[in-house]
């Protein structure tokens, strides 16, 4: 059995569309269930789930998780899941009709522990001129939730794990959570806080343990790019929080020279990023440097917080 988990928080309108697309899925040849995890929504999320369950032939279960945060919600879904494979997607996507079939096919073909599918961004407004998504994989693609490694299946490695495990289209054998633990509850979104990385951390954890993860290009979900994600301040906040993640998860060397609890090299990074931003006259390059500055400031902020808590 495959368990599909959709975690949601106050997005009943988009959830309605997501569940509607899931109701149109081609059967993967094995039974599957849908678990909607409501993370303290105050809108009509519960009613939407119940109405769709009654009006369709979906094997849908509604789960409430009172601990706020995406990681708490995902972990609640894992505990409730009956399937041997657990697939995650977001509450604002539209899934391709063959999404589940292609995930199952990849697991069967490659005998892997996890599969990451393609995520196609759907632009609800004009893409800004400063937004660069072409070329090598960049963090900017993570902000708009875009993941595309081409048209051929391939194994993932540490360099692609941050995007290969992106939460809108990731799936794992349930045994992976039994062996390597659940999603870290100190990571993942909580309300409007953009601290993410729980999916990246889990995927990287598996790869470092020698587990096999695969990219399945035909397992597609379509992710709308909300207008708020196309604001420069949103990118700056996302990069700042990604910097916090980079310090919180990998940490820094034990022998690092610290000033007020912050590794000295981070201050050098901030100064370098600041001057690159200050003296860049090309608008795209200037904004890239500003984002890098935000990331470095996030690293410093998290390092200082950790040092204060350790006292």
SVG drawing of the C-alpha trace seen along z (x, -y; Angstrom):
<svg xmlns="http://www.w3.org/2000/svg" viewBox="-21 -50 62 54">
<polyline fill="none" stroke="black" stroke-width="0.4" points="0.0,0.0 1.0,-3.6 0.2,-6.3 -0.1,-9.8 0.3,-12.5 -0.9,-16.1 -0.2,-18.4 -2.3,-21.6 -2.7,-24.8 -5.4,-27.3 -5.5,-26.7 -8.9,-25.2 -9.4,-26.7 -6.1,-25.4 -6.5,-22.1 -9.8,-21.6 -8.0,-21.7 -5.2,-19.5 -7.6,-16.8 -9.6,-17.1 -6.5,-16.3 -5.7,-13.4 -9.2,-12.1 -8.4,-11.8 -5.2,-9.8 -4.7,-6.6 -4.5,-3.6 -0.9,-2.5 -1.9,1.2 -1.8,1.4 -4.1,0.0 -3.4,-3.5 -4.7,-5.8 -4.8,-9.6 -4.1,-11.1 -4.9,-14.8 -3.0,-16.2 -4.7,-19.4 -2.1,-21.4 -4.5,-23.6 -6.4,-25.2 -9.0,-27.8 -10.8,-27.8 -13.1,-25.1 -10.2,-22.6 -11.9,-19.8 -15.2,-20.3 -13.5,-20.3 -11.8,-17.0 -14.9,-15.4 -17.0,-16.6 -14.5,-15.3 -14.2,-11.9 -17.9,-11.5 -18.3,-12.7 -15.4,-10.6 -14.1,-7.1 -10.9,-8.2 -9.7,-6.2 -9.2,-9.4 -8.4,-9.8 -8.4,-13.1 -5.8,-13.5 -5.4,-16.4 -2.0,-17.5 -2.0,-20.1 1.7,-20.6 2.3,-23.5 4.8,-23.0 5.2,-21.2 7.6,-18.6 5.1,-17.8 2.4,-17.4 4.5,-15.2 5.5,-13.0 1.9,-12.6 1.1,-11.5 3.9,-8.9 2.7,-7.5 -0.8,-7.2 0.3,-5.7 -0.5,-2.1 1.5,-1.9 4.9,-0.5 5.6,-3.6 4.9,-7.1 4.5,-9.9 4.4,-13.6 3.0,-16.6 1.8,-20.1 -1.7,-21.4 -1.5,-23.8 -0.3,-21.6 -2.0,-19.8 -0.7,-16.3 -0.3,-14.7 -2.7,-11.8 0.1,-9.3 2.1,-10.7 1.5,-7.8 2.0,-5.2 5.4,-6.7 6.5,-6.8 5.6,-3.1 7.4,-2.3 10.6,-4.1 10.6,-2.2 10.1,1.1 12.7,0.4 15.5,-0.9 14.9,0.9 15.5,-2.4 14.6,-3.8 13.3,-7.2 12.1,-8.9 11.9,-12.5 9.7,-13.6 9.7,-16.6 8.2,-19.9 7.0,-22.3 6.4,-25.9 3.1,-27.4 3.3,-31.2 0.3,-33.0 1.8,-36.4 4.7,-37.6 8.1,-36.2 10.4,-39.1 13.3,-40.0 15.7,-39.6 14.6,-36.0 17.2,-33.6 16.1,-29.9 18.2,-28.9 21.5,-27.1 22.8,-25.1 20.6,-24.3 20.4,-27.3 18.7,-28.2 16.4,-30.5 14.7,-27.4 14.1,-26.2 12.3,-29.5 9.8,-29.1 9.6,-25.3 11.0,-24.1 12.9,-20.8 13.9,-19.5 16.9,-17.3 15.9,-16.5 13.9,-13.8 15.9,-10.7 15.8,-9.0 19.0,-9.3 20.4,-8.6 20.7,-11.5 23.8,-12.4 24.7,-14.8 25.0,-17.8 21.4,-17.3 19.9,-16.2 18.7,-19.6 16.4,-19.7 16.0,-16.0 14.2,-15.7 12.1,-18.8 8.8,-18.3 6.3,-19.0 7.1,-15.8 9.1,-13.3 8.4,-9.7 10.2,-7.1 9.8,-3.5 8.3,-3.5 11.3,-1.5 13.5,-4.6 11.8,-6.4 12.2,-3.3 15.9,-3.2 16.9,-6.8 14.3,-8.6 11.6,-11.1 11.7,-14.7 13.5,-17.0 10.8,-19.0 13.2,-22.0 13.2,-22.4 10.3,-23.0 7.8,-25.9 5.8,-27.0 3.1,-29.5 4.8,-32.3 8.3,-31.4 10.3,-30.4 12.7,-28.1 12.6,-25.0 15.1,-22.3 13.5,-19.3 13.1,-17.6 16.7,-18.5 18.0,-17.2 16.2,-13.9 17.3,-13.3 20.9,-14.1 20.8,-11.9 19.7,-8.9 22.4,-9.5 25.2,-9.8 24.0,-6.4 24.4,-4.9 20.7,-4.7 19.7,-5.0 17.5,-7.9 16.3,-8.3 14.9,-11.1 11.7,-10.2 11.1,-12.8 7.6,-11.5 6.3,-11.7 5.1,-15.3 3.4,-17.8 2.5,-21.4 3.3,-24.0 1.8,-27.5 4.2,-30.3 2.2,-32.6 2.6,-36.3 4.2,-36.8 7.0,-34.5 7.9,-36.8 8.8,-39.7 12.4,-40.5 11.7,-40.7 10.4,-37.1 13.6,-35.9 15.7,-37.8 13.8,-36.2 14.0,-32.7 17.8,-33.0 18.2,-34.4 16.3,-31.3 18.3,-29.0 21.4,-30.5 20.0,-29.6 19.4,-26.1 23.0,-25.8 24.3,-26.6 21.7,-24.6 22.1,-21.3 25.7,-20.9 27.0,-23.2 30.6,-24.5 34.0,-23.1 34.7,-22.6 38.1,-24.3 36.6,-27.4 37.7,-30.7 34.6,-32.3 33.7,-36.0 30.6,-36.3 29.8,-32.7 30.1,-33.2 32.8,-31.6 35.3,-34.3 35.1,-33.2 31.4,-34.1 32.3,-37.8 34.7,-37.6 31.9,-36.2 29.5,-39.0 32.1,-41.6 32.9,-40.0 29.2,-39.6 28.5,-43.2 31.2,-44.8 30.3,-42.6 26.7,-43.8 27.7,-47.4 30.0,-47.5 27.9,-45.5 26.2,-47.6 24.5,-44.8 21.0,-44.5 20.8,-40.7 24.3,-40.2 23.7,-42.8 20.6,-41.0 22.4,-37.6 25.1,-39.2 22.4,-40.7 20.8,-37.2 24.2,-35.7 24.6,-38.5 21.2,-37.6 22.3,-33.9 25.5,-34.8 23.6,-37.0 21.3,-34.1 24.3,-31.9 25.6,-34.4 22.2,-34.9 21.8,-31.2 25.4,-30.7 24.8,-33.5 21.5,-32.0 23.1,-28.6 26.0,-30.1 23.6,-32.0 21.5,-28.8 24.7,-26.9 25.7,-29.2"/>
</svg>
